[in-house]
Amino acid sequence: MPQIRQDFDGQTVICTFEVTPGSAHDVLDLLQAAYAEVISHQPGYISGAIHLNDAQTRICTYSQWGARSDYQAMLRTGEMRQRNRAIHGLVRGFEPVMYEVASVVASPGANT
């Protein structure tokens, strides 16, 4: 389970996929399989999550890695290159962005 902490020293990657309501669940299925069968087994992988918006026009993935190079190595594997070609064939657009956690704000009454 992703834990968002300001002191996180690894790499956070947020990817957004533009989809149509007709393709959203196909892309979701491909992403879920990729995470279960490939991504989660890669060196440096820490955790991830997949989100689908209400209109089924965007999917967002959030993943945490030990280092930027771990994420990049995963993308270069033959298995992920093949899976990404299939995913890209179903989406209107795709944008991976690497982030650093700048701030975390919790509810004053939340247990931390």
Phi and psi restraints in degrees (value plus and minus 20) as a CYANA .aco file:
   2 PRO   PHI     -81.2   -41.2
   2 PRO   PSI     117.8   157.8
   3 GLN   PHI    -142.7  -102.7
   3 GLN   PSI      94.7   134.7
   4 ILE   PHI    -112.2   -72.2
   4 ILE   PSI      93.9   133.9
   5 ARG   PHI    -152.6  -112.6
   5 ARG   PSI     122.2   162.2
   6 GLN   PHI     -86.0   -46.0
   6 GLN   PSI     -46.6    -6.6
   7 ASP   PHI    -108.7   -68.7
   7 ASP   PSI     -10.0    30.0
   8 PHE   PHI     -82.3   -42.3
   8 PHE   PSI     108.4   148.4
   9 ASP   PHI    -124.3   -84.3
   9 ASP   PSI     -16.2    23.8
  10 GLY   PHI    -117.1   -77.1
  10 GLY   PSI    -174.3  -134.3
  11 GLN   PHI    -132.5   -92.5
  11 GLN   PSI     108.8   148.8
  12 THR   PHI    -123.0   -83.0
  12 THR   PSI     112.2   152.2
  13 VAL   PHI    -145.5  -105.5
  13 VAL   PSI     105.1   145.1
  14 ILE   PHI    -136.4   -96.4
  14 ILE   PSI     102.0   142.0
  15 CYS   PHI    -134.9   -94.9
  15 CYS   PSI     115.2   155.2
  16 THR   PHI    -136.5   -96.5
  16 THR   PSI     119.6   159.6
  17 PHE   PHI    -141.7  -101.7
  17 PHE   PSI     107.1   147.1
  18 GLU   PHI    -108.3   -68.3
  18 GLU   PSI     103.3   143.3
  19 VAL   PHI    -151.3  -111.3
  19 VAL   PSI     155.3   195.3
  20 THR   PHI    -129.5   -89.5
  20 THR   PSI     139.2   179.2
  21 PRO   PHI     -76.7   -36.7
  21 PRO   PSI     -48.1    -8.1
  22 GLY   PHI     -94.9   -54.9
  22 GLY   PSI     -45.8    -5.8
  23 SER   PHI    -126.3   -86.3
  23 SER   PSI     -29.8    10.2
  24 ALA   PHI     -74.4   -34.4
  24 ALA   PSI     -67.0   -27.0
  25 HIS   PHI     -94.8   -54.8
  25 HIS   PSI     -47.6    -7.6
  26 ASP   PHI     -85.7   -45.7
  26 ASP   PSI     -65.0   -25.0
  27 VAL   PHI     -85.8   -45.8
  27 VAL   PSI     -62.7   -22.7
  28 LEU   PHI     -77.6   -37.6
  28 LEU   PSI     -64.6   -24.6
  29 ASP   PHI     -81.1   -41.1
  29 ASP   PSI     -63.2   -23.2
  30 LEU   PHI     -84.9   -44.9
  30 LEU   PSI     -61.2   -21.2
  31 LEU   PHI     -87.3   -47.3
  31 LEU   PSI     -63.2   -23.2
  32 GLN   PHI     -81.8   -41.8
  32 GLN   PSI     -61.3   -21.3
  33 ALA   PHI     -85.7   -45.7
  33 ALA   PSI     -62.0   -22.0
  34 ALA   PHI     -81.3   -41.3
  34 ALA   PSI     -63.9   -23.9
  35 TYR   PHI     -84.7   -44.7
  35 TYR   PSI     -65.0   -25.0
  36 ALA   PHI     -90.1   -50.1
  36 ALA   PSI     -59.3   -19.3
  37 GLU   PHI    -116.7   -76.7
  37 GLU   PSI     -44.5    -4.5
  38 VAL   PHI    -149.0  -109.0
  38 VAL   PSI     -82.4   -42.4
  39 ILE   PHI     -77.5   -37.5
  39 ILE   PSI     -68.2   -28.2
  40 SER   PHI     -86.4   -46.4
  40 SER   PSI     -32.2     7.8
  41 HIS   PHI    -118.9   -78.9
  41 HIS   PSI     -19.6    20.4
  42 GLN   PHI    -101.1   -61.1
  42 GLN   PSI     126.1   166.1
  43 PRO   PHI     -77.4   -37.4
  43 PRO   PSI     115.2   155.2
  44 GLY   PHI      68.6   108.6
  44 GLY   PSI     -31.1     8.9
  45 TYR   PHI     -89.1   -49.1
  45 TYR   PSI     113.9   153.9
  46 ILE   PHI    -129.5   -89.5
  46 ILE   PSI     -75.3   -35.3
  47 SER   PHI    -188.3  -148.3
  47 SER   PSI     149.9   189.9
  48 GLY   PHI    -182.6  -142.6
  48 GLY   PSI     149.8   189.8
  49 ALA   PHI    -170.3  -130.3
  49 ALA   PSI     132.9   172.9
  50 ILE   PHI    -144.4  -104.4
  50 ILE   PSI     111.5   151.5
  51 HIS   PHI    -142.7  -102.7
  51 HIS   PSI     123.0   163.0
  52 LEU   PHI    -143.9  -103.9
  52 LEU   PSI     108.9   148.9
  53 ASN   PHI     -95.5   -55.5
  53 ASN   PSI     144.0   184.0
  54 ASP   PHI     -79.8   -39.8
  54 ASP   PSI     -56.5   -16.5
  55 ALA   PHI     -98.8   -58.8
  55 ALA   PSI     -26.6    13.4
  56 GLN   PHI      37.7    77.7
  56 GLN   PSI      21.4    61.4
  57 THR   PHI    -137.0   -97.0
  57 THR   PSI     -27.3    12.7
  58 ARG   PHI    -163.8  -123.8
  58 ARG   PSI     120.3   160.3
  59 ILE   PHI    -142.1  -102.1
  59 ILE   PSI     119.3   159.3
  60 CYS   PHI    -146.9  -106.9
  60 CYS   PSI     112.9   152.9
  61 THR   PHI    -133.4   -93.4
  61 THR   PSI     124.0   164.0
  62 TYR   PHI    -146.6  -106.6
  62 TYR   PSI     101.4   141.4
  63 SER   PHI    -154.9  -114.9
  63 SER   PSI     131.0   171.0
  64 GLN   PHI    -140.0  -100.0
  64 GLN   PSI     116.3   156.3
  65 TRP   PHI    -150.8  -110.8
  65 TRP   PSI     132.8   172.8
  66 GLY   PHI     -82.1   -42.1
  66 GLY   PSI     -55.8   -15.8
  67 ALA   PHI    -174.7  -134.7
  67 ALA   PSI     137.9   177.9
  68 ARG   PHI     -76.5   -36.5
  68 ARG   PSI     -59.5   -19.5
  69 SER   PHI     -83.7   -43.7
  69 SER   PSI     -49.4    -9.4
  70 ASP   PHI     -85.0   -45.0
  70 ASP   PSI     -64.7   -24.7
  71 TYR   PHI     -83.3   -43.3
  71 TYR   PSI     -65.5   -25.5
  72 GLN   PHI     -83.8   -43.8
  72 GLN   PSI     -58.3   -18.3
  73 ALA   PHI     -84.5   -44.5
  73 ALA   PSI     -60.0   -20.0
  74 MET   PHI     -80.1   -40.1
  74 MET   PSI     -63.9   -23.9
  75 LEU   PHI     -82.6   -42.6
  75 LEU   PSI     -48.1    -8.1
  76 ARG   PHI    -104.5   -64.5
  76 ARG   PSI     -29.0    11.0
  77 THR   PHI     -86.2   -46.2
  77 THR   PSI     127.8   167.8
  78 GLY   PHI     -77.8   -37.8
  78 GLY   PSI     -60.0   -20.0
  79 GLU   PHI     -82.1   -42.1
  79 GLU   PSI     -65.5   -25.5
  80 MET   PHI     -93.4   -53.4
  80 MET   PSI     -52.8   -12.8
  81 ARG   PHI     -81.7   -41.7
  81 ARG   PSI     -62.4   -22.4
  82 GLN   PHI     -85.6   -45.6
  82 GLN   PSI     -65.6   -25.6
  83 ARG   PHI     -84.4   -44.4
  83 ARG   PSI     -60.6   -20.6
  84 ASN   PHI     -85.0   -45.0
  84 ASN   PSI     -54.1   -14.1
  85 ARG   PHI     -82.3   -42.3
  85 ARG   PSI     -61.9   -21.9
  86 ALA   PHI     -85.2   -45.2
  86 ALA   PSI     -63.4   -23.4
  87 ILE   PHI     -84.2   -44.2
  87 ILE   PSI     -66.3   -26.3
  88 HIS   PHI     -81.7   -41.7
  88 HIS   PSI     -47.7    -7.7
  89 GLY   PHI     -90.0   -50.0
  89 GLY   PSI     -34.9     5.1
  90 LEU   PHI    -127.7   -87.7
  90 LEU   PSI     -26.3    13.7
  91 VAL   PHI    -131.1   -91.1
  91 VAL   PSI     136.0   176.0
  92 ARG   PHI     -99.6   -59.6
  92 ARG   PSI     -52.1   -12.1
  93 GLY   PHI    -183.8  -143.8
  93 GLY   PSI     141.5   181.5
  94 PHE   PHI    -170.4  -130.4
  94 PHE   PSI     111.5   151.5
  95 GLU   PHI    -159.8  -119.8
  95 GLU   PSI      87.6   127.6
  96 PRO   PHI    -109.7   -69.7
  96 PRO   PSI     114.5   154.5
  97 VAL   PHI    -153.6  -113.6
  97 VAL   PSI     113.6   153.6
  98 MET   PHI    -114.1   -74.1
  98 MET   PSI     114.0   154.0
  99 TYR   PHI    -148.7  -108.7
  99 TYR   PSI     139.7   179.7
 100 GLU   PHI    -133.4   -93.4
 100 GLU   PSI     123.2   163.2
 101 VAL   PHI     -92.6   -52.6
 101 VAL   PSI      97.5   137.5
 102 ALA   PHI    -113.1   -73.1
 102 ALA   PSI     -51.5   -11.5
 103 SER   PHI    -183.6  -143.6
 103 SER   PSI     127.9   167.9
 104 VAL   PHI    -148.5  -108.5
 104 VAL   PSI     107.2   147.2
 105 VAL   PHI    -144.5  -104.5
 105 VAL   PSI      97.8   137.8
 106 ALA   PHI    -125.2   -85.2
 106 ALA   PSI     139.8   179.8
 107 SER   PHI     -80.9   -40.9
 107 SER   PSI     118.6   158.6
 108 PRO   PHI     -74.9   -34.9
 108 PRO   PSI     -46.2    -6.2
 109 GLY   PHI    -114.7   -74.7
 109 GLY   PSI     -19.0    21.0
 110 ALA   PHI     -95.3   -55.3
 110 ALA   PSI     123.8   163.8
 111 ASN   PHI    -101.5   -61.5
 111 ASN   PSI     107.1   147.1
